[in-house]
Amino acid sequence: MIELFYASTPNGKKISIMLEEINLPYKITLVDLKKGDQFNSKFRSISPFSKIPAITDHENNISIFESGAILIYLAEKSGKFYNKNNRTVINQWLIAQVAHVGPFLGQHHQFHHYNPGKSKFGEERYFKIAKTIYKDLDENLNKSKFLAGDEYTIADIATFPWIARHPIHGIGLKNFKNLSRWYKDISKREAVIKGFDVLKNGEKIPKI
Ligand SMILES: N[C@@H](CCC(=O)N[C@@H](CS)C(=O)NCC(=O)O)C(=O)O
C-alpha cells in the first residue's frame, strides 16, 4: 500500500494520476496547506522542505519527497511509463517540468491570478515566460505525439496538471495546436480523470 500525502494542487495531482495509471493500491492522507499541516514535524521528517507531494511505500517503509523522484520510483516499481530504452530523453522532460515548467507557471499563477496589481514587473515577467513555455512545449509536440517521443511517459504525467490550470493562465491554450492536441488526448484517459478527482468531490479537468 502506498500512502500519498496530498493536497489538490498540480504537484499533488501528478502523483494521484500516476497511482491511478499504475493501478497500485494506495490511500490518501490530506495535508491541509492552508492550516499549515506541511510544517508538522512528522510530515517534515519525510518531506524536509515542507512540500507535498510525498509518499510512504508501506511495503518496504520507504518514504520519498519531490514529485519527480516519486514518479521515477513508482515508474520503476510498476515498470510503466519509463521505458528503459528512452530514459535519458524522459529524464530531460521530467526534469524540465520540475525545474522549469512548474516553478515558472507557479510564479505566473501568483502574480497574474492570485495577486494581480501587486507587481507590474512580476506580472509581466512571468506572463512572458509562461507564454514562452506554451510555445516551446507546442513546438516540441509538433515533432512527437508526447513530450519524450511517441509513448506516454511520466514526463507527460508531470506536465499535464500544470497545463490543466490553463483557464487561469490567460494565454489561450486553443491557439497552441499541438499542445491542445496533447492536452485533449491525455484528458480522455480514464486514470487521468480519476486521479484528477482523487478526492471525489467532482473536480473536472478544464476543457479548452
Ligand atoms: N519541487 C516540488 C514542489 C512541491 C510544491 O511546491 N508543493 C506545494 C504545493 S503545489 C506545497 O507543498 N506548498 C506548501 C508550502 O509551500 O508551504 C515538487 O515537485 O514536488
The ligand as an SDF file (V2000), in Angstrom:
LIG
                    3D

 20 19  0  0  0  0  0  0  0  0999 V2000
    9.5570   20.7380   -6.2930 N   0  0  0  0  0  0  0  0  0  0  0  0
    8.4380   20.2460   -5.5510 C   0  0  0  0  0  0  0  0  0  0  0  0
    7.4120   21.3330   -5.4240 C   0  0  0  0  0  0  0  0  0  0  0  0
    6.3160   20.9510   -4.4630 C   0  0  0  0  0  0  0  0  0  0  0  0
    5.4540   22.1390   -4.0870 C   0  0  0  0  0  0  0  0  0  0  0  0
    5.7590   23.3080   -4.4310 O   0  0  0  0  0  0  0  0  0  0  0  0
    4.3720   21.8710   -3.3660 N   0  0  0  0  0  0  0  0  0  0  0  0
    3.4850   22.9150   -2.9180 C   0  0  0  0  0  0  0  0  0  0  0  0
    2.0450   22.6460   -3.3530 C   0  0  0  0  0  0  0  0  0  0  0  0
    1.9120   22.5550   -5.1180 S   0  0  0  0  0  0  0  0  0  0  0  0
    3.4730   22.9630   -1.4050 C   0  0  0  0  0  0  0  0  0  0  0  0
    3.5100   21.9330   -0.7580 O   0  0  0  0  0  0  0  0  0  0  0  0
    3.3880   24.1730   -0.8270 N   0  0  0  0  0  0  0  0  0  0  0  0
    3.2940   24.3300    0.5800 C   0  0  0  0  0  0  0  0  0  0  0  0
    4.1510   25.4530    1.0910 C   0  0  0  0  0  0  0  0  0  0  0  0
    4.9510   25.9900    0.3070 O   0  0  0  0  0  0  0  0  0  0  0  0
    4.0160   25.8040    2.2540 O   0  0  0  0  0  0  0  0  0  0  0  0
    7.8610   19.0080   -6.2450 C   0  0  0  0  0  0  0  0  0  0  0  0
    7.9090   18.9560   -7.4760 O   0  0  0  0  0  0  0  0  0  0  0  0
    7.3880   18.0830   -5.5470 O   0  0  0  0  0  0  0  0  0  0  0  0
  1  2  1  0
  2  3  1  0
  2 18  1  0
  3  4  1  0
  4  5  1  0
  5  6  2  0
  5  7  1  0
  7  8  1  0
  8  9  1  0
  8 11  1  0
  9 10  1  0
 11 12  2  0
 11 13  1  0
 13 14  1  0
 14 15  1  0
 15 16  2  0
 15 17  1  0
 18 19  2  0
 18 20  1  0
M  END
$$$$
